[in-house]
Amino acid sequence: MNVRREVVPFLAATWVLVGVVLVLGLVFGVGPYRLSIPMVGFGLVMSGYFLYFFRDPERTVPAGVQNLVAPADGVVARIVRMREDQYLKADTVRISIFLSLFDVHVNRSPLAGQGTFLGYFPGKRLFTFHEKSSDVNQHNSILIEGSGTRCLLNQIVGPVCRRVVYWPDHNRPVALAGGERIGMMKFGSRLDLYFPDGDVTITAREGDRVSAGASVIGQVKGTR
């Protein structure tokens, strides 16, 4: 299985910490065996988790320009209809996907189109199950304009998630394929999708477990 190279700083920090504790143990006269076994065990466990967390499996994207695919692994926690006046300026359907610490955290484009990075917005770090976290938490916003619809995608920071990353160029629009890797949320977090309500038919349901790039969550009306 592929592992993202972003894991390297976390592995390095883990083993630096192990080394520092062992050296301090020697300085203060702690027997090497009393520290070495638990600290090496700690290093192996944390390394195993980081390698697991930063995994990046290949996914088979469903064929068809009408298909909207999940942009993140996790559980569809909420589907609500609401007005979005900042970017889409339309009545929208919002799909909220919650990621646990054990989900794949690589994000993918839900449709083919032109992706524009709208910016990083500082804010709070509320638990992402709070409804208002969608509006007030730190997040990246990306606009994807495809055939027959547009999508506002927000990568939202929670209290554990330390960083959200959008990989394509931040300074110009970029052509994206449906299911293409576009970024990562580092540790548990939330991803919100907004579509103009009249453009799409959402087939996902609250409580569904979805896989990024592989699970169909809806279709664009009027496309084949």
N, C-alpha and C positions, 0 to 999 in steps of 0.2 A: 504494500500500500504506500502511496505517495505521502510524504510528510513535508509541510511547508518549511522553507528555510528560516522563517521567523522564529522557529523553535530554538535556534542556536543561542541567542542571548539568555534564554531561560535555563537551558542546560548549563551554560557557562556559569551563570549566577549560582545555580544549585551546587556545583562542585567547588566553586570558590568558597562558598559558605561552609561546605564540609571541610575544606582544607584549613580555613581560618579557625574553626572550632577545634580541629585536631592539633594545630600548632599552639593555640591557647592552652589546650589541655596539657601539652608537654611543658609549656612555660610554667604553669601553675602546679605541676607535679601530679597530674591525674594520670593514672596508669594507662598506657596506650590501648590495652585491650578493653578497658571500660568504656572508651569513647569510640574506638575504631569500628567495632561491629555495629552499634546502633547508628552511627553517622553514615557509614557506608550503606547500611540498609535504608536510611532516610534518603540518601542520594539516589539509590536505585529506584525506590518507589516514586520519588518526584520526577525522575527522568522518564520513567515509564508512563506516568500520567501526562507529562508534557508532550511526549511523542504521540500518545493517543489523542490528546486534545488537538494538536496541530495536524492531524491526519487530513488528507485531501483526496478522497476516493474519486475515481472516474465515475461519471454518471452518463446514462443514455438519455438524451433529451427527446421527448416525444415529438414525432413529426407533425407538421401542420402549423401554418402561420397564425391560425386562430387560437391555438393553445396558449394559455397563460400558465407558467410553471412556478412552483414555489421558489422563492429566492433564498430560503434558509431552511435548514433542518429544524424540526421542533414541533410544537403543538399549536394548532390554530386555536387561539384562546378567545378571540372576539372577532365578530363580523358586524359592523355597525354602519348605518347610513347617516351621513352628516355633510354639512357644507364645508368646503375647503376654499377659502377666499384668498390665500396668499399666492399660490402658484397656478393651480388648476382653475380656480375661480368657477367652480361648478358644484352641483350636488354630487357627492361621491359615495362609493362604498369603500370602507376601510377594513383591511384584513390585518390583524395583529398576530404575529407568530412569536412565541416565547421559546427561547433556547435555554436548555439546562447546561450545567458544567460538563455534561457528558455527550452533548450533541456535537456534530461537525459544525464548525463556526465559519467556514468559507461561504461567502454569499455569491449568488449568481443572478444574472439579469432575468427578470420574469418574462420578457418578450424581446424580440428583435427590434432595434430602433436606434435612435441617436441619443446617447447618454450625455447629460450635462451636469457637472458638479456644481451644486448651488451654494455649498459652503458648510463649514463646521460652526455649529451654534452652541456656545457655552450655556450652561444651566445647572440644574440640580442633579442629584443622583438618587432619586426616589426609587424604591422597589418598583420594578416595571409592571407588576400586576396592578398598581394604582392607575386608574384611568387617566388622571391628569399628568402622569409621567410622559404621555405621548406629546404633550404640549410644552412641558417645562424642563424636561431632562436634557442633558447634553446630547447632541446628535449630529450626524451627517445627513444632508438632504441631497438627493439625486433625482433629476427629472429625466425620464426616458420617453421619447416620442416615437411611437411605432405606427404601423399601418392600422388605422381604424380606432386607435385610442392613445391615451397618454397615461403615464404612471409616475406618481410621486413616491419615492422610496426613502424612508427614514431609518437609518441605523442608529438605534437608541442605546445610550449608556445607562447601565444600572449601577447599584452599589458595589457589585463585584467586578463588572466589566470595567477595565481600565482604559481601553482605547478602541475606537472604531476606525477602520481604514478603507478608503476607496482607492483602488489601484490605478484605474485609467487616468489620463491627463486631467488635471484640475483646471487648466486654463483654456481649454477649448473643447467643443463637443466631440464625442468619439462614437464611431459606429460600433454597436454591440450586437452580437448574435444572441438569440434566445438560449438561456441556460449557460451563457459564458460566465466564467469567474470574474467578479468585479471587486471583491473586497473581503474583509474579514472583521469579525467582532471578537475581541480577545477576552474570553471568559463570558459567563452567563449574561444574557442581554435580551433585547426585544427588537423586532423589525416590523415596521408598519408600512403597508402598501395602500395607496389611494388610487382608485380608478374613477373616471366619470361614470356615474351610475347607469346612464343610458347607453354606454358603449359596450358593456360587458355583461355576461351571465356568469355568476360565481357558482361553482359546483362544490367547492369545499364547504365543510360544515364545522362549526365550533366543536372542538374535541378531536378533530382529525389529526393524526401524526403524518407529517409531510417530509419529503426529502428534497433538498435543493436541486433544481435542474431536472428532476425526474418525476415529481408528482404534479399532475395537472390540477390547478385550483380554479380554473374557469376558462371561458372562451370569449374572444372578441366577436361581437355581433357583426354580421354582414361580410365576414371573410371566410375563405375556404383554403 
